[in-house]
């Protein structure tokens, strides 16, 4: 009887262990496309907001949902200060019903954007979160405005 060794041509090939990345198979392309299309319906990023503002394509209202004091210290150009706790049906009625609101806060460590998005959605309004917030804006090297500016009615 012959024994099979690892260098024998008839020995079963060892299956290499999968990496931590590949141990869960990737989704099929159709599922991946659907996932990211859905995700982008809820968020935008600093680069897209900056490019849109710079090109004068303001088909959205940019809301800084931080406190008035933080807004006065520094904010994104063109933003309106409206803390999420001040978002009421009456206040939001100043804009047409089909307005798209883009909300931002301090950065990834702040859930003010999530609270604002939830509040606006519950009011029946369209909203996207600007991922990264002030931190992301700074990371991209974009400039800020300082001082008090327009606040929502």
N, C-alpha and C positions, 0 to 999 in steps of 0.2 A: 504494500500500500504506500503510495506516495503522499507526502504532505504538501499542502499548498502554502507557499510563503508569499510575502508581499511582493517579492520580485518575480514571482512565477507569472507567466503570461495568462494563466487561467484563474488567477486569484481575483475575487471580486474587488472592484475599484472602491477605494474608500471615498465616501461622500464628504467633501469638505464642509466644515461648519460654516453656516451663514454668518455674515456680519450682523451687528446689532441693527444696522440700517436696513438690511434686506430680510431679516428674520420674519417680518410682517410684509407680505407681498404688496407691491404698489398697486393702487387702484387702476382699473382699466381707464384708458384715455377719456372715454365718454363721461365716466363718473368724476374724473378730475376736472374736466371742463365745466360740468354742472356745478361742482362744488365752488370753483373759483368765480364763476359767473354770479352765483348766489352771494358769495362773500363780498364781491365788489359792489353789490347792490346796497350793502350796509356801510361801506367805508370808502374813503379816499385817502390820499396821502398829501404830505406837505408839498411835494414837487408838483403834483397836479393842481393844487390850489394856487400855488405861486404862479405857475404857467398860465392858468386861467385869468387870474387877476392882472398879471403883466400884459396879457393880450387883450384885456378889456372885455373878456367873455364872462360877464357876471350874471350867470343864469342861476345863481344861488345867493343866499344870505349867509355870511360868515359870522357865527356867534361865538364870542369868548364867554365861557360859562363860569369863569373865575370871579372872585370878589372885585368890586370896584377899585379897591386899594391896589390889588395886584395888577389889574388892568391899567391903572394910571402909571404904575412903574414901568410896564412894558407890555406890548401887545402886537399882534400881527396887523400890518397895514390893511385898512379897510374893514376891520372887524368891528362889530357892535357888541358892547358889553351887556350881557343878559344872564345873570346867574340862574342856574337851573331851578332854584327855588322860587324864582320870580316869574317863571313861565306859566302864565295863566291863559285861559281861553280868551279873555278880554284883551290882554296884552298882545297875544299872537294874532288877533283879528285885524291888526294894523297891516298885515300882509295878505295878499291873495291866497286863497285856499290851496292852490297848486304850487306854492313856493317851496323850493328845495332849501332846507336849512343844513348848513355844515357846522358842526359844533366841535370845539376843541377846549382843552383844559391845560394843565401844567405839563403833562406828559404821560408816559405809560404807567407811571405809579399813581395816577389820579383817576378815580372812577367818575368824576364829574361829567365827562362826556357820555358815559353810559346812562347816568341818571337823567341827563338832558335829553338824550335820544329816546329813552323810555317815556319821559314826560311828553315830548313832542308827538311821538307815535300814539300815545293814549289820547292826545288831543286831535288825532286824525290827520296829522301833518307828516309830510315827507321829510326824512332826515338821513344824513350820513355823518359818521364820525370821521374827523380828520385824525388818522392814527399818528402817534408821535407827539401831538400837541406842541407846546412851546419848546420842549426838548428836541423834538424832531425838526422843528423849524430852525433852531439854532444849529443842530447837527448838519443841516443842509447848507449853512452859511448865509441864510437869508436874513435881511435886516428887520428890525422891530421899530415900531413907533413908541413914543413915550408921552406921558401926560394924559389927561382926561380927553376923551373923544366922544363920539356919538354913543349914547346909550339908548336902549329901546324904550319907547314911550312909557 
